[in-house]
Protein backbone atom coordinates (compact mmCIF):
# COMPACT_ATOMS: atom_id res chain seq x y z
CA UNK A 1 0.00 0.00 0.00
CA UNK A 2 1.30 3.44 -0.89
CA UNK A 3 1.24 6.62 1.16
CA UNK A 4 2.14 4.85 4.39
CA UNK A 5 2.19 7.15 7.39
CA UNK A 6 3.61 7.33 10.90
CA UNK A 7 0.60 7.79 13.14
CA UNK A 8 0.19 8.62 16.83
CA UNK A 9 -3.19 7.66 18.33
CA UNK A 10 -4.34 8.63 21.83
CA UNK A 11 -6.75 6.68 24.03
CA UNK A 12 -6.10 3.22 22.56
CA UNK A 13 -6.86 1.10 25.64
CA UNK A 14 -10.48 0.54 24.55
CA UNK A 15 -13.29 1.50 22.19
CA UNK A 16 -12.62 3.46 19.05
CA UNK A 17 -8.97 4.09 19.89
CA UNK A 18 -8.05 0.44 20.12
CA UNK A 19 -9.79 -0.31 16.82
CA UNK A 20 -8.24 2.73 15.12
CA UNK A 21 -4.72 1.66 16.12
CA UNK A 22 -5.30 -1.92 14.99
CA UNK A 23 -6.92 -0.87 11.70
CA UNK A 24 -4.15 1.56 10.78
CA UNK A 25 -1.50 -1.04 11.57
CA UNK A 26 -3.33 -3.61 9.43
CA UNK A 27 -3.14 -1.17 6.52
CA UNK A 28 0.63 -0.97 6.82
CA UNK A 29 1.00 2.28 8.72
CA UNK A 30 3.48 2.61 11.57
CA UNK A 31 1.34 3.25 14.64
CA UNK A 32 2.23 4.60 18.06
CA UNK A 33 -0.72 3.52 20.20
CA UNK A 34 -0.81 5.52 23.41
CA UNK A 35 -2.75 4.96 26.63
CA UNK A 36 -2.52 5.45 30.36
CA UNK A 37 -0.71 2.82 32.44
CA UNK A 38 0.22 0.27 29.75
CA UNK A 39 2.42 -1.55 32.27
CA UNK A 40 -0.35 -1.77 34.89
CA UNK A 41 -4.14 -1.79 34.54
CA UNK A 42 -3.95 -1.68 30.72
CA UNK A 43 -1.11 -4.20 30.42
CA UNK A 44 -3.23 -6.89 28.78
CA UNK A 45 -4.59 -4.68 26.01
CA UNK A 46 -1.12 -3.19 25.52
CA UNK A 47 0.30 -6.68 24.96
CA UNK A 48 -2.54 -7.59 22.60
CA UNK A 49 -1.98 -4.47 20.51
CA UNK A 50 1.77 -5.00 20.46
CA UNK A 51 1.33 -8.49 19.05
CA UNK A 52 -0.68 -7.27 16.07
CA UNK A 53 2.22 -5.87 14.09
CA UNK A 54 5.92 -5.13 14.33
CA UNK A 55 5.00 -1.63 13.20
CA UNK A 56 2.66 -1.03 16.17
CA UNK A 57 4.30 0.44 19.26
CA UNK A 58 2.57 1.04 22.59
CA UNK A 59 3.54 4.02 24.72
CA UNK A 60 2.26 5.56 27.91
CA UNK A 61 0.55 8.91 27.43
CA UNK A 62 -1.82 10.69 29.80
CA UNK A 63 -3.46 13.59 27.97
CA UNK A 64 -3.98 15.43 31.28
CA UNK A 65 -0.22 15.64 31.94
CA UNK A 66 2.06 18.07 30.10
CA UNK A 67 5.12 16.00 31.00
CA UNK A 68 3.56 12.70 29.91
CA UNK A 69 2.50 14.16 26.56
CA UNK A 70 5.92 15.73 25.96
CA UNK A 71 7.80 12.53 26.77
CA UNK A 72 5.51 10.32 24.67
CA UNK A 73 5.70 12.58 21.63
CA UNK A 74 9.49 12.79 21.88
CA UNK A 75 9.70 9.00 22.02
CA UNK A 76 7.23 8.62 19.15
CA UNK A 77 9.30 10.96 16.99
CA UNK A 78 12.38 8.83 17.68
CA UNK A 79 10.63 5.50 17.07
CA UNK A 80 9.03 6.55 13.80
CA UNK A 81 11.65 8.91 12.46
CA UNK A 82 8.95 11.61 12.31
CA UNK A 83 5.20 11.62 12.80
CA UNK A 84 2.90 12.31 9.86
CA UNK A 85 -0.52 11.98 11.50
CA UNK A 86 -1.90 12.66 14.97
CA UNK A 87 -5.25 11.12 15.95
CA UNK A 88 -6.75 12.75 19.04
CA UNK A 89 -9.14 10.08 20.25
CA UNK A 90 -8.82 10.03 24.05
CA UNK A 91 -11.99 11.19 25.76
CA UNK A 92 -14.59 10.53 28.42
CA UNK A 93 -18.39 10.68 28.44
CA UNK A 94 -20.73 12.15 31.02
CA UNK A 95 -24.48 12.07 31.49
CA UNK A 96 -27.00 13.46 33.94
CA UNK A 97 -28.41 16.79 35.14
CA UNK A 98 -26.01 19.57 34.17
CA UNK A 99 -26.56 21.44 37.44
CA UNK A 100 -25.48 18.40 39.46
CA UNK A 101 -22.02 18.23 37.91
CA UNK A 102 -19.65 20.11 40.19
CA UNK A 103 -17.28 22.71 38.74
CA UNK A 104 -14.41 20.35 39.51
CA UNK A 105 -16.10 17.57 37.54
CA UNK A 106 -16.74 19.81 34.56
CA UNK A 107 -13.15 21.05 34.64
CA UNK A 108 -11.91 17.45 34.70
CA UNK A 109 -14.03 16.47 31.69
CA UNK A 110 -12.87 19.49 29.72
CA UNK A 111 -9.27 18.76 30.72
CA UNK A 112 -9.48 15.36 29.05
CA UNK A 113 -11.71 16.11 26.07
CA UNK A 114 -10.48 19.58 25.12
CA UNK A 115 -7.32 20.63 26.95
CA UNK A 116 -5.90 17.16 26.42
CA UNK A 117 -6.29 17.64 22.68
CA UNK A 118 -4.54 20.99 22.96
CA UNK A 119 -1.65 19.42 24.87
CA UNK A 120 -1.11 16.74 22.24
CA UNK A 121 -1.56 19.23 19.41
CA UNK A 122 0.96 21.69 20.86
CA UNK A 123 3.46 18.88 21.35
CA UNK A 124 3.17 17.51 17.81
CA UNK A 125 2.42 20.48 15.58
CA UNK A 126 5.93 21.99 15.60
CA UNK A 127 7.25 18.77 14.04
CA UNK A 128 4.49 18.61 11.44
CA UNK A 129 4.86 22.28 10.51
CA UNK A 130 8.62 21.94 10.24
CA UNK A 131 8.19 19.09 7.78
CA UNK A 132 5.54 21.03 5.88
CA UNK A 133 3.01 18.20 5.82
CA UNK A 134 0.76 16.12 8.03
CA UNK A 135 -2.71 15.52 9.35
CA UNK A 136 -4.27 16.53 12.65
CA UNK A 137 -7.39 14.40 13.11
CA UNK A 138 -9.77 14.52 16.08
CA UNK A 139 -12.51 12.07 16.98
CA UNK A 140 -15.44 14.26 18.00
CA UNK A 141 -19.13 13.29 18.07
CA UNK A 142 -22.41 14.23 16.46
CA UNK A 143 -23.02 15.68 19.93
CA UNK A 144 -20.46 18.32 19.07
CA UNK A 145 -22.97 19.60 16.51
CA UNK A 146 -26.40 18.83 18.00
CA UNK A 147 -27.71 18.68 21.57
CA UNK A 148 -29.15 15.48 23.01
CA UNK A 149 -30.47 16.26 26.52
CA UNK A 150 -28.89 15.16 29.79
CA UNK A 151 -25.30 15.09 28.60
CA UNK A 152 -24.27 18.71 28.96
CA UNK A 153 -20.62 18.32 30.08
CA UNK A 154 -19.83 15.90 27.25
CA UNK A 155 -21.75 17.98 24.71
CA UNK A 156 -20.02 21.17 25.83
CA UNK A 157 -16.62 19.51 25.52
CA UNK A 158 -17.32 18.30 21.99
CA UNK A 159 -18.71 21.68 20.90
CA UNK A 160 -15.48 23.19 22.23
CA UNK A 161 -13.40 20.58 20.39
CA UNK A 162 -15.19 21.40 17.14
CA UNK A 163 -14.45 25.10 17.57
CA UNK A 164 -10.82 24.39 18.40
CA UNK A 165 -10.32 22.24 15.32
CA UNK A 166 -12.18 24.70 13.07
CA UNK A 167 -9.79 27.40 14.26
CA UNK A 168 -6.74 25.21 13.69
CA UNK A 169 -7.95 24.46 10.17
CA UNK A 170 -7.92 28.16 9.35
CA UNK A 171 -4.69 28.97 11.18
CA UNK A 172 -2.77 26.09 9.57
CA UNK A 173 -3.69 27.09 6.03
CA UNK A 174 -0.54 27.16 3.91
CA UNK A 175 1.56 25.10 6.32
CA UNK A 176 0.90 21.77 4.63
CA UNK A 177 -0.78 20.43 7.78
CA UNK A 178 -4.40 19.41 7.25
CA UNK A 179 -7.14 19.16 9.88
CA UNK A 180 -10.02 16.67 9.96
CA UNK A 181 -12.81 15.68 12.33
CA UNK A 182 -14.64 12.34 12.50
CA UNK A 183 -18.05 12.61 14.17
CA UNK A 184 -19.45 9.26 15.39
CA UNK A 185 -23.01 8.70 16.51
CA UNK A 186 -24.00 5.85 18.84
CA UNK A 187 -21.99 2.63 18.63
CA UNK A 188 -21.66 -0.66 20.50
CA UNK A 189 -18.58 0.17 22.59
CA UNK A 190 -17.85 0.31 26.32
CA UNK A 191 -18.41 4.08 26.23
CA UNK A 192 -21.65 3.92 28.22
CA UNK A 193 -20.15 1.84 31.01
CA UNK A 194 -17.39 4.40 31.49
CA UNK A 195 -19.60 7.51 31.48
CA UNK A 196 -19.39 9.81 34.48
CA UNK A 197 -22.50 10.76 36.42
CA UNK A 198 -22.93 13.90 38.52
CA UNK A 199 -21.33 13.97 41.97
CA UNK A 200 -23.94 16.21 43.55
CA UNK A 201 -26.70 13.69 44.21
CA UNK A 202 -28.61 16.16 46.38
CA UNK A 203 -29.04 18.44 43.36
CA UNK A 204 -30.31 15.50 41.36
CA UNK A 205 -32.83 14.63 44.07
CA UNK A 206 -34.04 18.23 44.20
CA UNK A 207 -35.50 17.77 40.71
CA UNK A 208 -38.17 15.52 42.19
CA UNK A 209 -40.01 13.55 39.54
CA UNK A 210 -37.59 14.80 36.90
CA UNK A 211 -34.63 13.29 38.72
CA UNK A 212 -35.06 10.14 36.66
CA UNK A 213 -35.29 11.85 33.27
CA UNK A 214 -31.71 11.08 32.20
CA UNK A 215 -32.20 7.38 32.83
CA UNK A 216 -35.55 7.40 31.05
CA UNK A 217 -33.99 8.98 27.98
CA UNK A 218 -30.63 7.25 27.92
CA UNK A 219 -31.45 3.89 29.51
CA UNK A 220 -33.32 2.41 26.58
CA UNK A 221 -30.94 3.92 24.07
CA UNK A 222 -27.91 2.43 25.80
CA UNK A 223 -29.61 -0.96 26.04
CA UNK A 224 -30.33 -0.86 22.32
CA UNK A 225 -26.72 0.05 21.60
CA UNK A 226 -25.39 -2.78 23.73
CA UNK A 227 -27.80 -5.29 22.17
CA UNK A 228 -27.78 -4.33 18.52
CA UNK A 229 -25.69 -1.20 18.06
CA UNK A 230 -23.67 -0.43 14.93
CA UNK A 231 -20.21 -1.93 14.61
CA UNK A 232 -17.60 0.55 15.94
CA UNK A 233 -15.24 -0.73 13.26
CA UNK A 234 -17.05 1.71 10.95
CA UNK A 235 -15.51 4.60 12.87
CA UNK A 236 -12.05 3.08 12.72
CA UNK A 237 -12.48 2.59 8.99
CA UNK A 238 -13.56 6.22 8.56
CA UNK A 239 -10.45 7.38 10.38
CA UNK A 240 -8.23 5.07 8.34
CA UNK A 241 -9.80 6.20 5.07
CA UNK A 242 -9.16 9.82 6.01
CA UNK A 243 -5.54 9.01 6.83
CA UNK A 244 -5.17 7.11 3.54
CA UNK A 245 -6.73 9.86 1.42
CA UNK A 246 -4.29 11.94 -0.63
CA UNK A 247 -3.24 15.25 0.87
CA UNK A 248 -5.56 18.02 -0.25
CA UNK A 249 -8.46 15.64 -0.86
CA UNK A 250 -9.51 14.90 2.71
CA UNK A 251 -12.93 15.93 3.95
CA UNK A 252 -12.84 18.23 6.95
CA UNK A 253 -15.80 16.63 8.72
CA UNK A 254 -16.91 13.00 8.36
CA UNK A 255 -20.17 11.89 10.01
CA UNK A 256 -20.42 8.20 10.94
CA UNK A 257 -23.91 7.67 12.35
CA UNK A 258 -25.71 4.60 10.97
CA UNK A 259 -28.05 4.31 13.93
CA UNK A 260 -29.71 7.71 13.41
CA UNK A 261 -28.78 8.30 9.80
CA UNK A 262 -26.46 11.23 10.47
CA UNK A 263 -28.88 13.69 8.92
CA UNK A 264 -28.97 16.20 11.77
CA UNK A 265 -25.22 16.58 12.15
CA UNK A 266 -24.72 16.60 8.37
CA UNK A 267 -27.28 19.39 7.95
CA UNK A 268 -25.53 21.48 10.59
CA UNK A 269 -22.15 20.81 8.99
CA UNK A 270 -23.32 21.81 5.52
CA UNK A 271 -24.89 25.02 6.80
CA UNK A 272 -21.95 26.09 8.93
CA UNK A 273 -19.43 25.21 6.23
CA UNK A 274 -21.10 27.58 3.81
CA UNK A 275 -21.47 30.32 6.43
CA UNK A 276 -17.84 29.95 7.56
CA UNK A 277 -16.52 30.06 4.00
CA UNK A 278 -18.51 33.22 3.27
CA UNK A 279 -17.31 34.84 6.48
CA UNK A 280 -13.68 34.12 5.65
CA UNK A 281 -14.11 35.67 2.21
CA UNK A 282 -15.53 38.78 3.84
CA UNK A 283 -12.57 38.90 6.21
CA UNK A 284 -10.17 38.57 3.31
CA UNK A 285 -8.69 35.28 4.44
CA UNK A 286 -9.68 31.67 4.64
CA UNK A 287 -8.83 28.04 4.72
CA UNK A 288 -7.83 26.07 1.64
CA UNK A 289 -9.80 23.17 3.07
CA UNK A 290 -12.88 25.35 3.69
CA UNK A 291 -12.88 26.59 0.12
CA UNK A 292 -12.24 23.17 -1.44
Buried (B, 14 or more C-beta within 10 A) or exposed (E): EEEBBBBBBBBBBBBBBBBBBBBBBBBBBBBBBBBBEBEEEBEEBBEEBBEBBEBBBBBBBBBBBEEBBBBBBEBBBEBBEBBBBBBBBBBBBBBBBBEBBEEEBBEBBBBBBBBBBBBBBEBBBEBBBEBEBBBBBBBBBBBBBBEBEBBBBBBBBBBBBBEBBBEBBBEBBEBBBBBBBBBBBBBBBEBBEEBBBBBBEEBBEEBEEEBEBBBEBBEEBBEEBEEEBBEBBBBBBBBBBBBBBEEEEBBBBBBBBBBBEBEBBBEBBEEBBEEBBEEBEEEEEBBEBBEE
